[in-house]
Amino acid sequence: MTNEPVNQLLVNLPYGGCELSEVSTARGKLIDSGFRFRNMRDADLESVLAVEKRCYEFPWTCRVFQDCLKAGYICRLLEQEPDQQLVPSESSKLLGHGILMLGPGEAHILNLCLVPECRGTGLSVKLLRSLVETAKSNQAKEVFLEVRESNEAARKLYESNGFNQIAVRRDYYDASDGREDAWVYALALGDQYC
Ligand SMILES: CC(C)(COP(=O)(O)OP(=O)(O)OC[C@H]1O[C@@H](n2cnc3c(N)ncnc32)[C@H](O)[C@@H]1OP(=O)(O)O)[C@@H](O)C(=O)NCCC(=O)NCCS
């Protein structure tokens, strides 16, 4: 990871968005500063929905996010610091969001996404870890999540961060050509994590 400032480093690359000019991974420069986490509020919903629609073919509706807020789920936003430019200036300063449901002894990640311009920068790992750390600090012993079978980037992200596939839920998701299976993942939270 680098501590160099990351503003003024955006260039267009043929990956379907912007990446940073000093490439230190196969896909982009690792971002280690210039962002912060905060809790989602009702006033964020419009911007959150805009990010959600850019990230998913079948995005959550406003109602689902409102229900998560009402239910007291952990609704975490990743945003750039006001003086930074991690994404093009016309974009929202929101970079992604993650939703975590806490239960007795366990937690479920219900949503996790990152705007396309910031992928391949390590920020998805930071967002994932922030949710896992919250689960751990709330005495969860295990974290579960579901992911589409076709979602290779997400599956790799979870697998390289300690999650193990434990089951398949047949026809769990809507898909453009019918239904799609979900792979269920679990992470055991021992002292060794993070
Ligand atoms: C899932 C998501 C958060 C991952 O963010 P990211 O910045 O792309 O993650 P990373 O750069 O750490 O990539 C994760 C892994 O997938 C690989 N990868 C990335 N894009 C890929 C693609 N299109 N196809 C195959 N593999 C891909 C990376 O090489 C990396 O593999 P590695 O761990 O072996 O190095 C992001 O892609 C996203 O927001 N997707 C849309 C929303 C979504 O699907 N969320 C998950 C819901 S369960």
The ligand as an SDF file (V2000), in Angstrom:
LIG
                    3D

 48 50  0  0  0  0  0  0  0  0999 V2000
  -17.4240   -6.9380   -6.1420 C   0  0  0  0  0  0  0  0  0  0  0  0
  -16.6210   -5.6300   -6.1650 C   0  0  0  0  0  0  0  0  0  0  0  0
  -16.9220   -4.8360   -4.8890 C   0  0  0  0  0  0  0  0  0  0  0  0
  -15.1340   -5.9960   -6.2030 C   0  0  0  0  0  0  0  0  0  0  0  0
  -14.3950   -4.8070   -6.3080 O   0  0  0  0  0  0  0  0  0  0  0  0
  -13.0120   -4.7630   -7.1300 P   0  0  0  0  0  0  0  0  0  0  0  0
  -12.3650   -3.4680   -6.8430 O   0  0  0  0  0  0  0  0  0  0  0  0
  -13.2750   -5.1380   -8.5180 O   0  0  0  0  0  0  0  0  0  0  0  0
  -12.2280   -5.9350   -6.3930 O   0  0  0  0  0  0  0  0  0  0  0  0
  -10.7280   -6.3570   -6.6190 P   0  0  0  0  0  0  0  0  0  0  0  0
  -10.0170   -5.4270   -7.5090 O   0  0  0  0  0  0  0  0  0  0  0  0
  -10.1680   -6.6240   -5.2590 O   0  0  0  0  0  0  0  0  0  0  0  0
  -10.9090   -7.7180   -7.4160 O   0  0  0  0  0  0  0  0  0  0  0  0
  -11.3070   -8.8750   -6.7640 C   0  0  0  0  0  0  0  0  0  0  0  0
  -10.7620  -10.0700   -7.5270 C   0  0  0  0  0  0  0  0  0  0  0  0
  -11.5430  -10.2680   -8.7020 O   0  0  0  0  0  0  0  0  0  0  0  0
  -10.7400  -10.1940   -9.8730 C   0  0  0  0  0  0  0  0  0  0  0  0
  -11.5590   -9.5120  -10.8590 N   0  0  0  0  0  0  0  0  0  0  0  0
  -11.8810   -8.2270  -10.8970 C   0  0  0  0  0  0  0  0  0  0  0  0
  -12.7250   -7.9750  -11.9170 N   0  0  0  0  0  0  0  0  0  0  0  0
  -12.9350   -9.1660  -12.5100 C   0  0  0  0  0  0  0  0  0  0  0  0
  -13.7090   -9.5790  -13.6200 C   0  0  0  0  0  0  0  0  0  0  0  0
  -14.4600   -8.7210  -14.3160 N   0  0  0  0  0  0  0  0  0  0  0  0
  -13.6930  -10.8910  -13.9570 N   0  0  0  0  0  0  0  0  0  0  0  0
  -12.9610  -11.7860  -13.2700 C   0  0  0  0  0  0  0  0  0  0  0  0
  -12.2090  -11.4550  -12.1810 N   0  0  0  0  0  0  0  0  0  0  0  0
  -12.1920  -10.1660  -11.8400 C   0  0  0  0  0  0  0  0  0  0  0  0
   -9.5090   -9.4330   -9.4510 C   0  0  0  0  0  0  0  0  0  0  0  0
   -8.3860   -9.7540  -10.2430 O   0  0  0  0  0  0  0  0  0  0  0  0
   -9.3330   -9.9040   -8.0240 C   0  0  0  0  0  0  0  0  0  0  0  0
   -8.7870  -11.2200   -8.0240 O   0  0  0  0  0  0  0  0  0  0  0  0
   -7.6660  -11.6360   -6.9900 P   0  0  0  0  0  0  0  0  0  0  0  0
   -8.2760  -11.4870   -5.6120 O   0  0  0  0  0  0  0  0  0  0  0  0
   -7.3690  -13.0350   -7.3500 O   0  0  0  0  0  0  0  0  0  0  0  0
   -6.5480  -10.6600   -7.2230 O   0  0  0  0  0  0  0  0  0  0  0  0
  -16.9500   -4.7690   -7.4120 C   0  0  0  0  0  0  0  0  0  0  0  0
  -16.6100   -5.5030   -8.5540 O   0  0  0  0  0  0  0  0  0  0  0  0
  -18.4000   -4.3480   -7.4870 C   0  0  0  0  0  0  0  0  0  0  0  0
  -18.8140   -3.3860   -6.8590 O   0  0  0  0  0  0  0  0  0  0  0  0
  -19.2020   -5.0720   -8.2990 N   0  0  0  0  0  0  0  0  0  0  0  0
  -20.6010   -4.7380   -8.5040 C   0  0  0  0  0  0  0  0  0  0  0  0
  -21.4240   -5.0260   -7.2600 C   0  0  0  0  0  0  0  0  0  0  0  0
  -21.2880   -6.4570   -6.8260 C   0  0  0  0  0  0  0  0  0  0  0  0
  -21.3340   -7.3780   -7.6270 O   0  0  0  0  0  0  0  0  0  0  0  0
  -21.1400   -6.6530   -5.5100 N   0  0  0  0  0  0  0  0  0  0  0  0
  -21.0160   -7.9640   -4.9050 C   0  0  0  0  0  0  0  0  0  0  0  0
  -22.3180   -8.4330   -4.4400 C   0  0  0  0  0  0  0  0  0  0  0  0
  -22.1640  -10.0170   -3.6100 S   0  0  0  0  0  0  0  0  0  0  0  0
  1  2  1  0
  2  3  1  0
  2  4  1  0
  2 36  1  0
  4  5  1  0
  5  6  1  0
  6  7  2  0
  6  8  1  0
  6  9  1  0
  9 10  1  0
 10 11  2  0
 10 12  1  0
 10 13  1  0
 13 14  1  0
 14 15  1  0
 15 16  1  0
 15 30  1  0
 16 17  1  0
 17 18  1  0
 17 28  1  0
 18 19  1  0
 18 27  1  0
 19 20  2  0
 20 21  1  0
 21 22  1  0
 21 27  2  0
 22 23  1  0
 22 24  2  0
 24 25  1  0
 25 26  2  0
 26 27  1  0
 28 29  1  0
 28 30  1  0
 30 31  1  0
 31 32  1  0
 32 33  2  0
 32 34  1  0
 32 35  1  0
 36 37  1  0
 36 38  1  0
 38 39  2  0
 38 40  1  0
 40 41  1  0
 41 42  1  0
 42 43  1  0
 43 44  2  0
 43 45  1  0
 45 46  1  0
 46 47  1  0
 47 48  1  0
M  END
$$$$
